[in-house]
Structure formats: C-alpha cells, structure tokens
Amino acid sequence: MGVILVTGGTGTLGRLVVPRLRDAGCDVRVLSRRTHEPADGIEYMIGDLATGQGIEASVAGAGTVVHCAGGPKGDGDKARNLVRAASRSGVRHIVYISVVGADRIPIVSGVDRGMFGYFESKLSAERIVSESGLPWTTLRATQFYDLLLMVAEQMTKLPVIPVPAGFRFQPVDADEVAARLVELALGSPAGLAPDIAGPRVYTVAELLREYLRVRRRHRLMLPVRLPGKAARAVRAGAILSPERAVGHRTWEDFLAERVLNKA
Ligand SMILES: NC(=O)c1ccc[n+]([C@@H]2O[C@H](COP(=O)([O-])OP(=O)(O)OC[C@H]3O[C@@H](n4cnc5c(N)ncnc54)[C@H](OP(=O)(O)O)[C@@H]3O)[C@@H](O)[C@H]2O)c1
C-alpha cells in the first residue's frame, strides 16, 4: 500500500496510531511542525497544515493519509490544504478523525461559536474530506480520557468548581480509537464509519468526583447553566453515541492506571 502519511502523528491519538501501523508492516511518515529525529523506522517531515507549507512534499508518494492533526480552531483550513495537496499527488485513501456531534451542535451565535466552534470546524473539515473527490473514510469519536484528565486537573485547581449543568460525556480510550482508525486505514474507503464511543455515559460531576477520589482531594462543585443553542444541544445528548458504546476501557480504569500508578 506504499507509504502511509500520518498527520498529527506526534499528538495524543497519532502517537498511538503510528506504532500500530508500523506493527502492521506499513512504511510510516509523520507530518509535524517541528523537527524530529527518525526513530523506529518512522520518517518525519516538517510542514504546517494551517499555512500549507511543506505539505506537498509530505504527501508525495503516500497511498493513504491518516489525518489526525487538529486543534481547537481552524481544522477546516487544515483539511483544505491537505486535501488539495493529496488530490494532486494521487492519494488513494484519506482517513479522517472527527468528533461525535459534529453534525448535531448548532452554531448560531457568538456564544455558541465561542464555546463550541470546535464542532463547527470539525464538520467543515468532514465536508472538505467527503467532497474532495478522494476515496475517504471518516470516524467520529467521543472525547478522549486524556483530554478529560487535562480538564479535570485544571478545574480542580479551583477551590469551587463550576460544573456545566446537564452536560454528559461518553469518553473513550484514545488507544481504542487508534486501533479502529488503523483498521479503517488498512481497509477500503468506507465513507462515514459508525461512531466510536466509550462504554459509559457520565455527568461532569461524576467524572470529577472519580478524579477527586483517586487524587484523595475534596472540592465543592457549583452547577452553572451555560447559555446558547449549542449548550442546549449538549444537554440533550448531542455529543453522546449510546448505541455505539463499543469502547471497553472505563474512566475508572483509565484513572486507576494514569493517576494511581503514578501517585
Ligand atoms: N482529544 C479528543 O478528545 C478528541 C475527540 C474526538 C476527536 N478528536 C480529534 O482527533 C485528532 C487528534 O486529537 P489529539 O487529542 O490527539 O490532538 P493533540 O494531542 O492536541 O495533537 C494535535 C496534533 O496535531 C498536529 N497539528 C496541529 N496543528 C497542526 C498544523 N497546523 N500543521 C501540522 N500539524 C498540526 C500536532 O503536531 P505538531 O505539534 O507536532 O506539529 C499534533 O500532532 C484531532 O483532529 C481532534 O479533533 C479528538
């Protein structure tokens, strides 16, 4: 299948995708904005998807692109630059990681965009991929435990934690997402794949309570009702995928390994 390019191969998800592709016998190239020494047979190329710099050289000769690069903003522009270069170089399969709810969070005001603009940019990237003319696969995942851990660490620095009332999450293990993404990348283009979500749905208070329990800390929580249509959609379950609770590892399992084993 030739070289597989992994954008975002240095990130939380991409770092788990790369060794799995290597183990499957693929030649892996990683795109990053920074220099990295080649290691374990992985070639690193410098490029910036936001500006387009270095992208043509990165996709040259790649049969498949697994697009894991992303950030809080501008994923539509990044996808556009990638797709343009990939179309010119004859990529045969582009695999994209998006987020559950990308198509269900309405962004109609500045308030919505300020808090949930990420979902709008993921939907825009999804459309750029699906309308690219390239054979494509998109997988929507729920929030990774790593992200929630980072948020929990920040929020619990406060003496009183504001908790978005009515918000529920169905987080998933990034390594389980990586395994599925690799399976999709090694298969035929599948269009929009079934979602991947974790085994349980939690309120924010439940997620934080478990984190505080393993950290042996106590904090007060204060429910806060967030304004806007996007927040209302989240309260109605737009970022959940209960029928696709295919992940096995729970938040409790993840915390036990990450926090307790390092304590
Ligand atoms: N985290 C979640 O809960 C979650 C849930 C569902 C979907 N997703 C999606 O999964 C993907 C990966 O998320 P993650 O949590 O693994 O992200 P992450 O840890 O923040 O890593 C982001 C990656 O994107 C690369 N990147 C960012 N901007 C770039 C640019 N302008 N040009 C080239 N590379 C760029 C970074 O590479 P360098 O810094 O090396 O340049 C890094 O490897 C994203 O598309 C995200 O939207 C994430």
The ligand as a Tripos MOL2 file, in Angstrom:
@<TRIPOS>MOLECULE
LIG
   48    52     1     0     0
SMALL
NO_CHARGES

@<TRIPOS>ATOM
      1 N1         -8.9600   14.8270   22.0950 N.am      1 LIG1
      2 C1        -10.2060   14.4170   21.9550 C.2       1 LIG1
      3 O1        -10.9380   14.2100   22.9300 O.2       1 LIG1
      4 C2        -10.7560   14.1480   20.5610 C.ar      1 LIG1
      5 C3        -12.0180   13.5560   20.4050 C.ar      1 LIG1
      6 C4        -12.5020   13.3160   19.1080 C.ar      1 LIG1
      7 C5        -11.7290   13.6730   18.0070 C.ar      1 LIG1
      8 N2        -10.5190   14.2490   18.2070 N.ar      1 LIG1
      9 C6         -9.7180   14.6240   17.0470 C.3       1 LIG1
     10 O2         -8.5990   13.7530   16.9890 O.3       1 LIG1
     11 C7         -7.4970   14.4450   16.4160 C.3       1 LIG1
     12 C8         -6.2880   14.2850   17.3230 C.3       1 LIG1
     13 O3         -6.5720   14.8140   18.6000 O.3       1 LIG1
     14 P1         -5.4620   14.7780   19.7490 P.3       1 LIG1
     15 O4         -6.1670   14.9430   21.0320 O.co2     1 LIG1
     16 O5         -4.5570   13.6030   19.5290 O.co2     1 LIG1
     17 O6         -4.6710   16.1290   19.4200 O.3       1 LIG1
     18 P2         -3.3360   16.6680   20.0900 P.3       1 LIG1
     19 O7         -2.7880   15.7430   21.1130 O.co2     1 LIG1
     20 O8         -3.6260   18.0870   20.5010 O.co2     1 LIG1
     21 O9         -2.3160   16.7130   18.8740 O.3       1 LIG1
     22 C9         -2.5240   17.5840   17.8160 C.3       1 LIG1
     23 C10        -1.6470   17.1250   16.6630 C.3       1 LIG1
     24 O10        -1.9570   17.9490   15.5280 O.3       1 LIG1
     25 C11        -0.7490   18.4200   14.9700 C.3       1 LIG1
     26 N3         -1.0140   19.7450   14.4120 N.ar      1 LIG1
     27 C12        -1.7410   20.7480   14.9880 C.ar      1 LIG1
     28 N4         -1.7500   21.8200   14.1820 N.ar      1 LIG1
     29 C13        -1.0230   21.4930   13.0810 C.ar      1 LIG1
     30 C14        -0.6700   22.1930   11.9040 C.ar      1 LIG1
     31 N5         -1.0420   23.4640   11.6870 N.pl3     1 LIG1
     32 N6          0.1030   21.5680   10.9810 N.ar      1 LIG1
     33 C15         0.5130   20.2770   11.1870 C.ar      1 LIG1
     34 N7          0.2060   19.5690   12.2920 N.ar      1 LIG1
     35 C16        -0.5480   20.1740   13.2280 C.ar      1 LIG1
     36 C17         0.2560   18.4400   16.1000 C.3       1 LIG1
     37 O11         1.5490   18.2300   15.5560 O.3       1 LIG1
     38 P3          2.8800   19.0820   15.9160 P.3       1 LIG1
     39 O12         2.5910   19.8050   17.2250 O.co2     1 LIG1
     40 O13         3.9530   18.0380   16.0310 O.co2     1 LIG1
     41 O14         3.0600   19.9940   14.7630 O.co2     1 LIG1
     42 C18        -0.1600   17.2520   16.9390 C.3       1 LIG1
     43 O15         0.4540   16.0670   16.4800 O.3       1 LIG1
     44 C19        -7.9570   15.8930   16.2200 C.3       1 LIG1
     45 O16        -8.3910   16.0480   14.8880 O.3       1 LIG1
     46 C20        -9.1380   16.0170   17.1630 C.3       1 LIG1
     47 O17       -10.0780   16.9920   16.7380 O.3       1 LIG1
     48 C21       -10.0040   14.4800   19.4380 C.ar      1 LIG1
@<TRIPOS>BOND
     1     1     2 1
     2     2     3 2
     3     2     4 1
     4     4     5 ar
     5     4    48 ar
     6     5     6 ar
     7     6     7 ar
     8     7     8 ar
     9     8     9 1
    10     8    48 ar
    11     9    10 1
    12     9    46 1
    13    10    11 1
    14    11    12 1
    15    11    44 1
    16    12    13 1
    17    13    14 1
    18    14    15 2
    19    14    16 1
    20    14    17 1
    21    17    18 1
    22    18    19 2
    23    18    20 1
    24    18    21 1
    25    21    22 1
    26    22    23 1
    27    23    24 1
    28    23    42 1
    29    24    25 1
    30    25    26 1
    31    25    36 1
    32    26    27 ar
    33    26    35 ar
    34    27    28 ar
    35    28    29 ar
    36    29    30 ar
    37    29    35 ar
    38    30    31 1
    39    30    32 ar
    40    32    33 ar
    41    33    34 ar
    42    34    35 ar
    43    36    37 1
    44    36    42 1
    45    37    38 1
    46    38    39 2
    47    38    40 1
    48    38    41 1
    49    42    43 1
    50    44    45 1
    51    44    46 1
    52    46    47 1
@<TRIPOS>SUBSTRUCTURE
     1 LIG1         1 GROUP 0 **** ****
